[in-house]
Structure formats: C-alpha cells, structure tokens
C-alpha cells in the first residue's frame, strides 16, 4: 500500500513538473481563448475570418518572442514567425504536418503530401523535368498562351471594371497542361467540371481543418463532408486519368509527332518523364503517376493565377511602377516580338516586381511541419504530442521588421540592390528549407512572360487597398477574383 502511495505521489509530482515546464517553455497562448474550446469559435466563418485570426496570431507572436499558441479544442497549433526559428523547424522537422493527410485522397504520396523518405526519392527522380534545358523549351507555349490572354482581355479594354481571375485561371491551366502534361486543357469535356470541383474540394479541406471533430478518419468517414469530397474526387481523378490516357496513347501508340516549341531543342512534358520512369525503371505505378499529375494540375492553376492577379492589381495601384516595366520592355524587347529565354534575365525590374508582389502576397502563406521531438527555439520549446501541430507563417517572414519601416509598402526597387536585402531567411514564397516547390523556376518564367505581354498591351487600373484577403490553402482575394480596368496602349 505504501509503495502505491509513493508511486502516486511520484506520478503527481512528475505531472506538475511537466505542466510547469510547459507553462515556461512553450509559447504563450494567443489571447481570446474560450474555456474548453479555446480559440475555436474565432475561426468559424469564411476564409476571410480564418486569415484575420492568423494575422492576429502573427502579431501576437511578434510581440512575445516569435511564436504563439492557438488552441482549437483538444488541438494545439504552434504559430511561428521568427526567421531563425522557422529555419530551425524547416531543417530539423522534415515530415509534413499530419493535417496534410487530409489531402492524400486527392494527391496521394505526391511531393506535396508524402513522407520525407518518399519525397527525397521522388524529388531526385522528377527534378530533371524542371531543369533549364527543359524549361526553355516551354517559352513558345508561355508566349502563345500569353498572347491568347491579351486577346481575351481586349473585349474589356476601355469598358470599365471586370474580374480578371477567370481568364488567368483558364490560361494557367492550359499552360500547365500543354507544358507539363503535353496536352491542351481545352481538349477535354471535363474542363468546367474540373475547375468547379477544385474550388469545392479546397473548401471541404479547409472546413475539415477548422472543424476538429472531423480530424479523425473514423468520425470523418460518417460525415456529409466526406460524401461531398468523394464526389469531387471522382471528377478530379477522371480529369487526371483522361490526361494520362491521352498522352499514353500518343506516346506508345505512335499517333503523334513530338512537338518542338523551341528550335533545335526537344520538347519533353513532365508526364513523359513519369511514363518513361514507369516503363524503364518501374519507378512509378499508374496510381502514383496519377497522384503526381493531380498535383501538377491543381498547383498549376491554383498558384500562378493568384500570383498574377495580385501582381496586376498592385501594378494597377502603382502606375509609376507599371510605366517603369513598360520602359524596360521597350528597351529589352523593342517591338511586339515574343519573349525569349535570354530576355527573362534582362527584365530585371519586372522580376523585382514579381518578387515584391510575392513578398506582400505569398500564395502559400502557411506551411505545416510535424514535431516529432522537442524543438528548441530562441525563446521557447515546441513539444511533440497528440494533436499538436506546427505552422510556419510565411507571410510573417515577409513582413518581419528586418525588412525595415517600409515593409508593408510595395517597393520593387528594394530588389535591385541585393546587398541591402535582409537575410534569405525572411523570404520564402516557394517554401522553407529543402522541401521547397519543385516548380519555382517554371512559375517565375511563366509569370514574367505573361506580365510582359499584358503590360506592353494595356494600362491597368486597380486599387489593392480594396481587396479582402481570404485563406483557402492558398491566399487569394475574397470570392476568388478582383476587379480591374484596362486601356489599350497606343
């Protein structure tokens, strides 16, 4: 009996010690928590409300040492914005947060959702698909599709405000299909259904994240949300399967001649490399190929058009910056010729504009990493455990005080003097650490080419201060789009 009492006392003392350690070592909780449910009621609502609360957590983190804690019922989320702390997490915690499991029915074990071991192997196999030699062959597609976008915009020139996002999204999806997948998006009857299904399934993912009672796969399996998700997944997978089957029939059925969009260089889509690795090395099954294609389709039309939208709205809000781009293009490009690979490196001010836009509006503003052991930060310690998550706030890095007093302002000129820029740790639009986006160079080439064609054809007018931001896996304006007006350049 005495032994049992001693054991109970020891256990209680250990519990008190752990509790005290947690109080002193873990980041403090964000203000506004309710009893039992914590901050959960603060996050109920649309994507705008989620984004506003994440910014509240960010500001709190700035004030108290670089990190704070959000409680969503039984779930604890560490929110980290300090550059050094984010780097520590990114380099020591290579596994994605368990929240990414929610996206696996869509993306499977692709680069976005896979374990570090699978990611490392697949990244090595797939990285050659994004080397400069391959990417340069895509310039013909970037130019031709940009010209089509300019033509689509023409009906709105001088006729007041219009929502440009629909055009940007279709344009980006056709580019990703043609370059990475080797087929045109407009070849498929599923096009409009696919775009609707992507938007809908993203909403279901966000809803599941916020409603923590659906985190368990056992409870989620009985929810109406799961039935909705399954219906959208069917459409999404039909689209990717159609892309793969079409390309397979072209390659292995010898029904087409390889297209060359750059003189003297073979054009090789991303999916061709997947299929070759599957046949020659047995590297990927049909299901794994579909998972990578699903990711390429989704990422290609969900990220680049949002980035272009933000950039065009900022240009419309800063006519002086817009005219500087136009002057640079007149000097580099001269007339109405296409942009070539050499031009991209010479359009330095245009690149500065894109980088500054991504700084102010990072498309992937939040990144989750799994805490598998105690992680010592500068001021706190993050502890592993059941229902504990870690969020690296990219937008927090991009507006860190290290950027200076003008950090909230749109100033592309800051990128023209690299020696005066702050540490690389405070700029991460394509991710932090080694698990960065494999398509970052592709995205920059595509965006710069599109902007070059649009700005030399039109003057844009907009007001970025009127945008309401919303979080839905990516950062975007509320209701997806935003209105601008354009006038033809004479």
N, C-alpha and C positions, 0 to 999 in steps of 0.2 A: 504494500500500500504506500509506504514511504517513497519507494522508487517511482511509483506512478505520479505522486505529487511533485517530486523533483523534476520528473520529465515534463510535466505540465508547466511548471514554473519556467523551466529552461525554454520550452517552446514559446511561452508567452513573452519572455524576455527577448528571444530572437525576433519575434514578430514586431515587438516595439522598436527594436533596433532597426529592422528593415524599414519600418514605417517612418522612423525619424530620418533615416538615410535618404529615403525617397523625398521627404519634405525638403531636405537641404541640398540634395544632389540633382534632382530632376528640375527641369524648367518650371517656373510657376504657371499656374493655370490662368488662362485668359479671363478677364472679368466678365460677369454677366451669367455665370453658371446657375442653373436651377437645381434644387435638391433632387437627387437620384438621377434625373435625366440629363444633367449637365447643360451643355450648350446646344443640345439637340433642337429645341424649339427655335433657336436663332437661325438655323439652316433650312427650315421648312419654307418652301416657296419656290420661285423660279430661279434660273441661273444667275440673275442679277443679284438676288439676295445672297446666294452662296458666294459670289465674287466679293460682295461688300464685306461679308463676315471674314473671309480670308484676308482681306486687306486690313480689317481691324486686328486680326491675329498678327499680321505682319508688323503693324505699327507698335503693337504691344511688345513684340519680340525685339524691335529696335531699342525700346526704352529699357528693357530689363536684361540685356546681355546677349542678344542674338537669337533667342529661342523662346517659345512659349508652348503651352499645352492646351489642347482642346479635348473636352470630354463629351462624347456622344453616347450617353447611357453607359453601357459597360465598356465601350470602346474609347481608348486613349490615342490621340494623334499628336505627335510632336511636330511643331511647325518651326522650321529652322531657316533663318535668312542670313546669318553671318557668313561671309565668303569663306573664311578659313574652316569654319565648322561644316559647311556644305562640302567643301573639298575633302575633309576628313571622312565624312559619311560616304561620299561617292567612291573614294578609293579603298575603304575598308569594308563596305557593305555592297557587294556586287549583285546580290539577289534582289529582284523586284519585290515590291511590297505585295503581300497576299491579296490586296484589292485587285491586282492585275488578273487574278484568277477569274474574275467576273467576265473578262473579255475573251477568255480562252474558247468558249463555244464559237466565237467569231474568228479569232486569229490563231487558235491552237498554240503550238510551240514555235511561233514565228519569233523574229528578232525583238518584237515589242513585248512579248509576254513570257518568253522562255526562261528557263533556269540559266544561270551563268555558264554552266558547262555546255549546254546546247548552244547558247548564244555564241560562245567563243568559237566553237567548231563551225557553226553556220556562217558567222561573220567572215571567217577566213575563206570559206568556200565562195561566198557571194560578193565579197569586196571587189574582185576583179571586174564585176559587172558595172562598177562605178568608177573605174579608173579614167583618167583624162582622155585616153585614146578613144575609148568607147563613148564617153560623154560628148566629145567633139563631133561625133557623127550625128548627134541629135540636133545640131544647130539648124539644120534645114527644117525640121519639124517645129522647133521653137519659133522660127521666123514665119513659116507659113500659117501656123495657128494664131500667132500674134496679129498677122495681117487680117485674118478672119475676124478676130475680136474687134479690131479697129473698124472693120466693115459693119459689124453688128452694132457698134456704138453710133454709127453715122445717123441712124434714124432718130437719135435723141439729141443730135447736135443743134444747139440754139433753141431747144424746145422745153427748157425747164428741167426740173429735177427728175431723176429716175434712179431705181435701185440697180446698182451695178453687179451685185453679188451673183445673181442668177447667171449672168454672162460669164463671170470669172470662174464659177464652179464648173459649168459645162466645158469651158475652154481648158481648164486644168485637167479635167477627167479625160478629155480627148487626147491631150498631150501625154498623160501617163500611160494611156492605153497604147498609143502609137509607138512611144519610145521604149517603155519598159516591158510592154506586153506584145508589141508587134502587130496589133490590130486596132482599128479605129473604134471608138466607143459608139459612134453613130451606126455601126454595123448591126447593133443588137436592138431587138424589140423591147428588151428589159430595161432600157436606159432610164426612163422616167420612174419606173417602179423601184429601180436600184437607188436613185437619189432620194426618194421618199423613205425607203427602208433604212438607209444610213442615218438620216436625221432622227427617225423614230427609235432606232435601236440605241443610239447615243443617249437619247432621253431616258430610256429604260435603264441603262448603265448608271447614269447619274442618280436616278431615283433609287436604285438599289444601294448605292453607296451611302446616301443620306438616311434611308430607312434601314437602320442597323438590324432590325429583326429579320430582314431578308438576307443578311450576310451568310448565314448558314445555308449550305446547299440543300439541307433537309427541309427547312421551312420554305425556302425559295421554290422548291420543286412543287409545292402545293399552291403557289400564288398565281393570280391572274397575270401578274407581270411576266412570269415565266412563259405563259402561253403566248403573250404578245411577242416576247423575244424570239420564241421558236418560229413564229410566223414570219417575222422579219428575217431571221437567219436563213430560212428557206429561199427567200428572194435573193439575198446576198450571195449565197452559195451557188444558186443557179447561174448568177451572172459570172462568177469566177470560173465555174466549170465550163460555161459556154466559151469564155476567153481561151481557156486551156485546150479544149477540144478543137476549136477553130485553128489555133496555132499548131497543134499536133498534126492535124490533117494537112496543113500547108507544108510542114517540115518533112514529116515521114511519108506523106502521100505524094510528095514532089509535085504539088499542084501550083506552086508559086515560085517565082524567081526572087532571090534575096534583093530587097530594096537598098539602094545606096543614096543616102541623103547628104553625103559629103564626098567630094570627088576623091577617088583613089583609096578610100577607107571603107572597110566593110561595116555595114550597119548590123549590130547584133543586140536585139532586145534582151532584157533581163530574163524573161521567161525561157528564152532559148538556152541560156546557160543552165537554168534549173533542169530543163529537159535533157540536156546533154549530160549533166552530172548524174541524173537519174539513170540514164541508159548505160553510160560508160563506167561509172563508179558505184552505182547503186546507192548514191548518197541520199536521195530523197524518194519517198513513196509518193503515190498520186495524191494522197491526203496532205502530205507535207508541202507539196508543190502548191496545192490549192490554198493552204494556210498562208504561204508567202505571197501569193497572188492577191488574196483577200487584203493583206496588209498594204501592199503596194497600191491597190485600187483606192482603199479608204484614205491612206495617208496622202496620196497624190491629189485628191480632190478636197480634202478637209483642211490641209495646212497651207499650201501655196495660195489658193484664192483668198483666204483670210488675210495672209500677209500682204498680198497685193491690194486688197481692199483698204487696209489700214494705211498703207503707203500712199495710195492715191488720195485718200481723204486728207492725210497730212499735207500732201502737195497742194491740194485744193485750198487748204487753210493757210499755206505759206507761198504765195505767188512768186516771191523773190527767189525761193529755193527752186521752184519749178522752172523759172527762166534760166537759172544757172545750169540746170540739167540740159535744157534745150540748147543753150550756147555751147556746152561741152559736146553735145551730139552733132551739132553743126560742124564743129571743128574736127571731130573724130570721123564721123560718117559722111559728112558732106551732103549729098543728095538723099534720094529715097531708097538707097540700096539696103540689102539685108545686113544684119549684124553678123560678123564672123567671130571665130574664137579669139583672134588677136585683138579685136575691138573691145572685148569684155574686160581685158586687163587695162586698157587705156581709159575706159569710162570710170575713172576713179571717184569722181563726185557722185555719180549715180550709185556706185557701190556704197559710198558713205551714207547716202540717203536710205538705202535698203537696210544697212546695219543699224542706223539710228532708229528707223521705224521698228525693227525687231527688238531693239532695246526697250523702247517705250511700250510696245505691244507684243510681248513674247507669245507665240502661238501656243506653245506648250508651257504654261506658266507654273505648273505644279508637277513634281516628279516624286514618286514613292519608292522608298527603299526598305528592305526588310532588316530589322535589328535582330541579329542572331546572338549577340553577346553585348556586354556593357560597352558603350562607345563614349569615350571621354572627349568632351568638347572643351572649349576655352573656359567656360563658366559653369557648365552643367555636365551631367552624365545621363545618357539615354539608356534605358534598361529594356532588355527583351522581355517578352511575356505574352500571354494570351490576350488577343485583341489589342495589341499595341502596334501602332503604325508610325512611320516617319515620313514627313512631307518636306521636300526641299523646294523652297519658294523661289523660282527663277526670277519672277518679277521683283522680288525683294533684292536680289543681287543687282538687277539692272537699275534700281533706283536707290542703291546704297549711297550713303553720304560720301563714299570715296569718289563718286562722280562729280562732286562739287556742288556749289549752291544752285547751279542751273540744271541739276539732274532731272528735273521734271519738265524741262523745256526740250523742244525739238531743235537740235543744233547739229546738223550733219558735219559741220566744219571741224568738230572735235576729232573726227576720224582721219582728218588729213594731216594730223600731227601725232603719229603713233607714239613718239617719245613722251608725250604728255598724257597719254591714256593711263587709267589706273590698271591694276593687276588684271591678268586674264581671268582671275577667279570671279570677277564681278560681271562677266559677260558670258552667257551660256544659252543662246537661243536654240541650239540644237542638242542640248543636254549637257550633263556634267560628267567628269571622269571619263573612263574608257567606253562606257555604254552610251555613246552619242549616236545621233541619227546617221545611218549609213548613206543617206541621200542628200546630205547638206550641200555638197558642191553642185549636184544636179539642180537642187532647188534654187540656189543663187543664180546659176546660169539661166534657168528658165525665167525667173522673176526679172532679171536685168534686161533680158531680151524683150519681154512683154512690155515693160515700162518704157523702154527706148522707143518702141513703135507707137505706143499710146501718147506719150508726151510730145513727140515730134508731130503728131497729127492733131492734137486737141489741147486747149487750155482747160484745166479742171478748176471748178469752184466747189468748195465744201466747207464745212465747219466741224472740226473734230471735237470741239467742246460740247457739241450736242449729242455725241454718241453715249449711249448707255451700254456698258460692258456686261457681258454675261459669260459664265463659266459652264461649259458642257464638254468636258475632256480637253477641248481646245478653248482658247479665248476668242470671242467673237462679239460683234455688236448684238444687242438685244434684237430678237426677231431675225437673226442671221445677217440681214443686209443693212445698207445705209444709203441714203440718197445723196447724189452729187449732180452737178450740171456741167455740161461741156460745150465748148465752142470750137469750131474748126479754126485751125491756124491758116492764115492766108499766105 
